[in-house]
């Protein structure tokens, strides 16, 4: 059916219409290209915004990591102090035991 209609269209109509149709199609394709480029640019901007958020989050995580490292260092210092205090308690206990022993010996020997 299409071929029978095409046979009835005179050649001069094709010569005038085909260039016009090509211009219209080219114009529409250009419009579509601009719209697509604009949408792709908008998507690119959104991805760039997301990337910048990830960079900001990475910086925050690094700051948190630094804080945890500082806390670890403080805990190590506290642990060292506690160890030192624990050693002092051992020393105080040993001195108390020695005093008690000296007192006991003094009492047995009658020395003052």
ROTORVEX-944947 format. One line per field, with one value per residue: residue number from 0; x, y, z of N, C-alpha, C in turn. Coordinates in Angstrom, 3 decimals. Last residue first. Layout:
num: [NUM  ...] $
n_east: [X  ...] $
n_north: [Y  ...] $
n_up: [Z  ...] $
ca_east: [X  ...] $
ca_north: [Y  ...] $
ca_up: [Z  ...] $
c_east: [X  ...] $
c_north: [Y  ...] $
c_up: [Z  ...] $
This chain:
num: [111  110  109  108  107  106  105  104  103  102  101  100  99  98  97  96  95  94  93  92  91  90  89  88  87  86  85  84  83  82  81  80  79  78  77  76  75  74  73  72  71  70  69  68  67  66  65  64  63  62  61  60  59  58  57  56  55  54  53  52  51  50  49  48  47  46  45  44  43  42  41  40  39  38  37  36  35  34  33  32  31  30  29  28  27  26  25  24  23  22  21  20  19  18  17  16  15  14  13  12  11  10  9  8  7  6  5  4  3  2  1  0] $
n_east: [63.677  63.738  62.817  62.550  59.876  59.554  61.161  59.733  57.430  58.491  59.334  56.833  55.648  57.398  56.958  54.299  54.645  56.233  54.392  52.454  53.973  54.491  51.918  51.340  53.177  52.090  49.740  50.806  51.782  49.367  48.158  49.888  49.375  46.670  46.918  48.309  46.404  44.405  45.683  45.836  43.105  42.491  43.934  42.559  40.087  40.813  41.492  38.979  37.662  39.060  38.343  35.625  35.752  36.871  34.809  32.817  33.939  33.888  31.148  30.447  31.666  30.098  27.672  28.405  28.974  26.413  25.166  26.588  25.784  23.077  23.361  24.537  22.415  20.585  21.952  22.083  19.340  18.789  20.507  19.399  16.841  17.602  18.747  16.475  14.966  16.613  16.538  13.809  13.696  15.491  14.181  11.860  13.050  14.095  11.531  9.931  11.088  11.328  8.723  7.483  8.621  7.556  4.325  3.051  2.410  4.281  3.503  1.226  2.365  3.905  1.926  0.825] $
n_north: [-1.949  -5.450  -7.905  -9.924  -9.844  -7.207  -7.217  -8.968  -7.448  -5.270  -6.529  -7.360  -4.914  -3.902  -5.750  -5.147  -2.521  -2.953  -4.379  -2.372  -0.524  -2.058  -2.381  0.287  0.768  -0.783  0.665  3.009  2.025  1.232  3.734  4.906  3.264  3.843  6.521  6.178  4.739  6.661  8.523  6.996  6.682  9.365  9.669  7.855  9.108  11.412  10.261  9.273  11.703  12.628  10.675  11.221  13.751  13.090  11.485  13.433  14.985  13.091  12.723  15.255  15.219  13.229  14.604  16.603  15.049  14.051  16.483  17.152  15.018  15.663  18.023  17.008  15.446  17.502  18.861  16.819  16.556  19.091  19.048  16.851  17.857  19.914  18.379  16.975  19.101  19.834  17.476  17.461  19.797  19.115  16.864  18.094  19.653  17.696  16.388  18.268  18.665  16.098  15.141  16.747  15.912  13.302  12.713  9.835  7.276  5.698  5.918  4.350  1.867  1.516  1.249  -1.187] $
n_up: [121.356  122.126  122.765  121.028  120.433  119.584  117.345  115.753  115.390  114.063  111.744  110.736  110.296  108.396  106.296  105.722  104.851  102.617  101.001  100.651  99.234  96.910  95.924  95.470  93.433  91.413  91.033  90.009  87.569  86.383  86.187  84.314  82.123  81.722  80.973  78.566  77.139  77.020  75.344  72.997  72.472  71.957  69.601  68.006  67.927  66.485  64.054  63.315  62.980  60.777  58.933  58.783  57.596  55.135  54.123  53.893  51.862  49.832  49.629  48.700  46.241  45.009  44.901  43.118  40.890  40.393  39.706  37.422  35.756  35.511  34.054  31.748  30.831  30.286  28.268  26.342  25.802  24.736  22.506  21.112  20.541  18.802  16.750  15.906  14.912  12.756  11.244  10.566  9.029  6.974  5.864  4.935  2.962  1.225  0.589  -0.810  -3.340  -4.399  -4.098  -5.964  -8.340  -8.699  -7.200  -5.869  -6.665  -5.432  -2.813  -2.883  -3.363  -1.059  0.830  0.000] $
ca_east: [62.755  64.376  62.712  63.885  60.449  58.797  61.504  61.082  57.338  57.837  60.326  57.853  55.025  57.225  58.276  54.647  53.788  56.771  55.644  52.096  53.396  55.599  52.716  50.555  53.321  53.419  49.659  50.111  52.710  50.414  47.564  49.770  50.737  47.074  46.179  48.914  47.714  44.167  45.343  47.070  43.944  41.888  44.267  43.982  40.207  40.317  42.509  40.109  37.222  39.090  39.758  36.071  35.173  37.596  36.141  32.647  33.696  35.176  31.990  29.934  32.160  31.534  27.779  27.948  30.043  27.484  24.692  26.656  27.200  23.457  22.706  25.288  23.670  20.267  21.590  23.315  20.090  18.085  20.669  20.791  16.984  16.870  19.555  17.617  14.460  16.301  17.820  14.361  12.860  15.732  15.523  11.752  12.326  14.996  12.626  9.592  10.842  12.494  9.828  7.065  8.918  8.971  5.181  3.631  1.508  4.310  4.767  1.087  1.423  4.586  2.816  0.000] $
ca_north: [-0.909  -4.226  -6.882  -9.682  -11.098  -7.660  -6.335  -9.336  -8.775  -5.070  -5.866  -8.361  -5.861  -3.215  -5.656  -6.495  -2.798  -2.160  -5.017  -3.628  -0.137  -1.587  -3.562  -0.458  1.476  -1.130  -0.729  3.033  2.622  0.232  2.709  5.470  3.338  2.481  6.179  6.952  4.131  5.427  8.897  7.471  5.503  8.701  10.502  7.631  7.797  11.530  10.994  8.355  10.780  13.399  10.826  9.924  13.604  14.004  10.909  12.333  15.594  13.653  11.600  14.803  16.177  13.012  13.380  16.968  15.848  13.123  15.719  18.039  15.170  14.416  18.054  17.964  14.792  16.496  19.572  17.363  15.428  18.636  20.065  16.809  16.685  20.227  19.353  16.229  18.330  20.800  17.947  16.363  19.669  20.292  16.719  17.075  20.296  18.641  15.672  17.844  19.799  16.987  14.527  16.851  17.269  13.488  13.173  11.132  8.330  5.763  6.529  5.780  2.393  1.646  2.401  0.000] $
ca_up: [120.963  121.659  123.775  121.555  120.868  120.740  118.456  116.162  116.023  115.365  112.600  111.084  111.225  109.676  106.935  106.174  106.016  103.734  101.424  101.320  100.530  97.749  96.269  96.453  94.699  91.931  91.474  91.304  88.526  86.635  87.043  85.665  82.663  82.075  82.195  79.653  77.395  77.763  76.723  73.629  72.738  73.119  70.763  68.268  68.569  67.861  64.808  63.513  64.037  62.020  59.294  59.312  58.939  56.024  54.351  54.845  53.177  50.247  50.046  50.004  47.238  45.225  45.707  44.468  41.479  40.773  40.870  38.586  36.119  36.185  35.372  32.569  31.208  31.309  29.493  26.926  26.370  25.929  23.548  21.572  21.415  20.042  17.492  16.458  16.062  13.806  11.780  11.366  10.232  7.821  6.431  5.988  4.067  1.901  1.251  0.552  -2.450  -4.430  -3.347  -4.562  -7.877  -8.375  -8.292  -5.513  -7.100  -6.905  -3.216  -2.609  -4.361  -2.346  0.888  0.000] $
c_east: [63.167  63.295  63.375  63.878  61.797  59.387  60.790  61.488  58.700  57.762  59.744  58.903  56.029  56.635  58.192  55.990  54.098  55.951  56.258  53.349  53.037  55.108  53.854  51.306  52.537  53.659  51.001  50.026  52.086  51.404  48.574  49.185  50.709  48.476  46.573  48.237  48.413  45.474  45.095  46.804  45.230  42.698  43.709  44.430  41.668  40.439  42.089  41.195  38.331  38.673  39.897  37.545  35.615  37.073  36.943  33.985  33.535  35.031  33.357  30.773  31.661  32.072  29.238  28.062  29.680  28.656  25.760  26.201  27.346  24.914  23.070  24.693  24.529  21.532  21.294  23.037  21.380  18.853  19.999  21.023  18.411  17.016  18.898  18.513  15.586  15.821  17.591  15.681  13.428  14.944  15.852  13.110  12.191  14.325  13.617  10.761  10.616  12.304  11.032  8.174  8.528  9.271  6.607  4.556  2.043  3.442  4.844  2.344  1.209  3.653  3.493  0.872] $
c_north: [-0.181  -3.223  -5.594  -8.635  -10.864  -8.943  -6.798  -8.507  -9.216  -6.384  -5.688  -7.771  -6.908  -4.161  -4.967  -6.465  -4.172  -2.437  -4.288  -4.324  -1.390  -1.229  -3.173  -1.708  0.755  -0.468  -1.187  1.625  2.649  0.748  1.613  4.451  3.887  2.461  4.780  6.626  4.845  4.712  7.656  7.846  5.906  7.459  9.873  8.438  7.477  10.200  11.130  9.009  9.784  12.518  11.603  9.972  12.283  13.875  11.775  11.670  14.505  14.269  12.090  13.644  15.800  13.956  13.086  15.764  16.258  13.872  14.734  17.308  16.053  14.486  16.803  18.053  15.720  15.772  18.577  18.090  15.913  17.500  19.634  17.820  16.579  19.076  19.724  17.170  17.538  20.071  18.930  16.806  18.594  20.199  17.895  16.889  19.328  19.333  16.640  17.189  19.374  18.180  15.439  16.289  17.478  14.866  13.425  11.551  9.729  6.906  6.649  6.497  3.888  2.197  2.597  1.255] $
c_up: [119.752  121.250  123.363  122.654  121.541  121.306  119.731  117.372  116.547  116.128  114.003  112.020  111.665  110.725  108.298  106.898  106.584  104.992  102.619  101.852  101.321  99.151  97.210  96.894  95.803  93.277  92.059  91.875  89.920  87.677  87.376  86.639  84.087  82.677  82.661  80.978  78.547  78.071  77.577  75.084  73.451  73.485  72.042  69.489  68.887  68.603  66.270  64.360  64.356  63.196  60.599  59.709  59.565  57.452  55.319  55.143  54.239  51.644  50.516  50.519  48.630  46.296  46.008  45.399  42.909  41.413  41.335  39.846  37.364  36.618  36.170  33.970  32.079  31.762  30.620  28.236  27.019  26.616  24.848  22.693  21.963  21.033  18.820  17.259  16.726  15.069  12.926  12.008  11.155  9.128  7.352  6.660  5.242  3.096  1.894  1.283  -0.995  -3.493  -3.301  -3.679  -6.415  -7.840  -7.812  -6.651  -6.783  -7.420  -4.728  -3.080  -4.152  -3.421  -0.453  0.000] $
